[in-house]
Amino acid sequence: MNRVLTYRKQKAIESKRLWFSENCYERLAEEFEATVGTHDEQIQKLRQCIERLQADHRQMLIRRYFKDSGVEDVAAKVDRTVEATYRVLSRIRLTLRNCMQGGSTQ
């Protein structure tokens, strides 16, 4: 009896799920396809912006975000305080944001 009740409850839940129409799936696919090229362009632009950074800033960025080091580890590697490292990383992110929006890195 429990198996029957469990089965019926599961079917009731499944019937209440929201299903998208074929048109909706097509629109989602079109939107995805339209943004793929933009995404690639943004990645390329970010690479260019990172290349324009000062070498020490680029190394801090790589250590922090690409090698998943903590701020404390980055600070120790570059011989700065943790607070100073947070400030420099914040300025680096601001510089990159400005560069991505069409400004320069300096």
C-alpha positions as CSV (number, residue, x, y, z in Angstrom):
1,M,0.0,0.0,0.0
2,N,2.8,2.5,0.8
3,R,4.4,1.9,-2.6
4,V,1.1,2.8,-4.3
5,L,0.7,5.9,-2.2
6,T,4.3,6.9,-2.8
7,Y,3.9,6.3,-6.6
8,R,0.6,8.4,-6.7
9,K,2.2,11.2,-4.7
10,Q,5.2,11.3,-7.1
11,K,2.9,11.4,-10.1
12,A,0.9,14.2,-8.6
13,I,4.1,16.2,-8.1
14,E,5.3,15.5,-11.6
15,S,2.0,16.7,-13.1
16,K,2.3,20.0,-11.3
17,R,5.7,20.8,-12.7
18,L,6.1,23.7,-15.0
19,W,6.8,22.6,-18.5
20,F,7.9,25.0,-21.2
21,S,6.4,25.2,-24.6
22,E,8.4,24.4,-27.7
23,N,8.4,28.1,-28.6
24,C,9.9,28.9,-25.3
25,Y,12.7,26.5,-25.8
26,E,13.4,27.9,-29.2
27,R,13.5,31.4,-27.9
28,L,15.9,30.4,-25.1
29,A,18.2,28.6,-27.6
30,E,18.2,31.7,-29.9
31,E,19.1,34.0,-27.0
32,F,21.9,31.7,-25.9
33,E,23.3,31.5,-29.5
34,A,23.2,35.3,-29.7
35,T,25.2,35.7,-26.5
36,V,27.9,33.2,-27.3
37,G,29.9,35.5,-29.6
38,T,29.6,38.3,-27.1
39,H,31.0,36.1,-24.3
40,D,34.0,35.2,-26.4
41,E,34.6,38.9,-27.2
42,Q,34.4,39.8,-23.5
43,I,37.0,37.1,-22.6
44,Q,39.3,38.4,-25.3
45,K,38.9,41.9,-24.1
46,L,39.6,40.9,-20.5
47,R,42.8,39.1,-21.6
48,Q,43.9,42.3,-23.3
49,C,43.1,44.3,-20.2
50,I,45.0,41.9,-18.0
51,E,48.0,42.1,-20.3
52,R,48.1,45.9,-20.0
53,L,48.4,45.7,-16.2
54,Q,51.7,46.4,-14.5
55,A,53.6,43.1,-14.2
56,D,53.4,43.0,-10.4
57,H,49.6,43.7,-10.5
58,R,49.2,41.0,-13.1
59,Q,51.0,38.5,-10.9
60,M,48.9,39.4,-7.9
61,L,45.7,38.9,-10.0
62,I,46.9,35.6,-11.3
63,R,47.8,34.4,-7.8
64,R,44.6,35.5,-6.3
65,Y,42.0,34.5,-8.9
66,F,43.6,31.9,-11.2
67,K,45.6,30.0,-8.6
68,D,42.9,30.4,-6.0
69,S,45.3,31.7,-3.4
70,G,43.9,33.5,-0.4
71,V,44.6,37.2,0.1
72,E,46.9,36.3,3.0
73,D,49.0,34.1,0.7
74,V,49.2,36.7,-2.0
75,A,50.2,39.3,0.6
76,A,53.0,37.1,1.9
77,K,54.3,36.4,-1.7
78,V,54.4,40.1,-2.6
79,D,55.6,41.2,0.9
80,R,52.7,43.5,1.7
81,T,50.2,43.6,4.5
82,V,46.9,41.9,4.1
83,E,45.1,45.2,4.2
84,A,47.4,46.7,1.5
85,T,46.9,43.7,-0.6
86,Y,43.1,44.0,-0.4
87,R,43.4,47.6,-1.5
88,V,45.6,46.8,-4.4
89,L,43.4,44.0,-5.6
90,S,40.4,46.3,-5.3
91,R,42.2,48.9,-7.5
92,I,43.1,46.2,-10.0
93,R,39.5,45.1,-10.3
94,L,38.4,48.7,-10.7
95,T,41.1,49.2,-13.4
96,L,39.9,46.0,-15.2
97,R,36.3,47.1,-15.0
98,N,37.2,50.5,-16.5
99,C,39.2,48.8,-19.2
100,M,36.3,46.5,-20.1
101,Q,34.0,49.5,-20.3
102,G,36.2,51.1,-22.9
103,G,38.6,53.0,-20.8
104,S,42.3,52.4,-20.4
105,T,44.1,50.5,-17.7
106,Q,46.2,53.5,-16.6
